[in-house]
Each structure stands twice: as structure tokens, then as C-alpha cells.
Amino acid sequence: MSLSQDILFEAQPYLIANEKHPFVQGIITGKLTPEQLSYYDEQDIAFEYNEVGVINALINYSTNTNQALLFHKRQDLQLHMLHDWLAREPESMPHNWQTLKQTTIQPINQMYRQHMVATIQTHSVLQILPSFAAGEWMYIELGKWMRNQTRVQEQPFKDFLNIGGGDFEGPNGYIQKFFDIIEHEAESATKREQEQAKQTFLKSCLLEWYFWDAAYKQITWNDWKDIALNGKDNAML
């Protein structure tokens, strides 16, 4: 079994868990509150800017020109997606470069960001790419799964998890090309390095679940402070 096959096999339970999460189910049924949607929107767009730095690292540590060109193309898409996202935000929830830099990064978002950024210090595409590719894969798979679900079509729900198509899916999509790169880099890696790459991918899948959970429960640092200082019994994890 190749490394990518091993990764995808072990990632299946995480995909199923994400499908079952109440936030994802709420997208299908349209039962999320404005507060839950606002929390997700604000935290996710700030997270997307963190990914810009990770993609920059992939460009920087590419081991051949084709890799660098692919990551550069993905970075261009990332920035255009963010530009379009900012342009369509309602006045009640303004997002621009200045306000995003001032956004409070809540606990799970910070953990996920730190998990991804920590791979940059390895200077290795094999270690950095799985941290990023996992979230891409998870969203694409959830989007494919949702196409077979009966779901509400009202805004803003119909646009959730509708990314995909030619850019990401199929033999020439980003997902397959990312796994091709992982396979290429694994050829010269030790078993320990391969295992580390797999565990990084799986941790990102796990943190995707917790990202939904944080938005569903609207978890903040104040919640964590109350648990720590006031001895609340129910942990916010």
C-alpha cells in the first residue's frame, strides 16, 4: 500500500465523523443560528490567511520546478478566493485586511494554525503539504457527499461546501496532484518521516472536526478561562 493509500484509508473515519457533526448537519437542514454562522465565517476567513503563509512555504521548499509552479497556481487561487470573499461580505459583518488582522483567533483556530505552521520548520514538502492538503481533501469530500443529500437552498446555506469541480477534483485536480507530490517525496523519505507525514494529515482531519465544533458551540478564550478559573465541569473540547 502506498503512503497516500494508507493516509486515505486511515482518514475515512475522520471523514465520516465530519459528515455527522451537528454543524455540518446544520448546513444540510439550514438550522444553524446567525451567531454560529458569524463565528464560523470570521474564524474561517482568518484561517484562510494563515494558509497563505503555509502555501508560501510550500513554494519556497519545493524540490522541483513543477511543484513550485503548482503551489504558485494554488496561491493565486487562494488570494483570488479571499478577494472575492471579502468583496461579498455584508455590512453587518465587515471583513477587510485591517479588521482581519485584529480578529481574535479563538482556541481551536489557534491550535489548527499552530499545527500547520509548526510543519514549516521542517523545510520539507513531505511534512508541510499534508497539514494543508488534509483540509482541502476534507472539504472536497464533504462537498461530494453533500451533493447526494437533500439540503436547503436558502442563502447562506446553499454555498457552504460547494467548492470543487475541475480545479480540485479528478486526475488533474489539486487533490490528486497533492497526493502525487506526497508519493514523490515519500520515495526518498524514511519510514519514520512517512509516518510523521501521515499523522500530520490525520491531525488536520481531526482539527477540521474541532473547527466545526468550535463554531457550533461558539467557543472562545473566555469559555476556557471560566473553566480554568471557575472550575466548570464541562470542558469545551
Secondary structure, 3 states (H helix, E strand, C coil): CCHHHHHHHHHHHHHHHHHHCHHHHHHHHCCCCHHHHHHHHHHHHHHHHHHHHHHHHHHHCCCCHHHHHHHHHHHHHHHHHHHHHHHCCCCCCCCCHHHHHCCCCCHHHHHHHHHHHHHHHHCCHHHHHHHHHHHHHHHHHHHHHHCCCCCCCCCCHHHCCCCCHHHCCCCCCHHHHHHHHHHHHHCCCCHHHHHHHHHHHHHHHHHHHHHHHHHHHCCCHHHHHHHHHHCCCCCCC
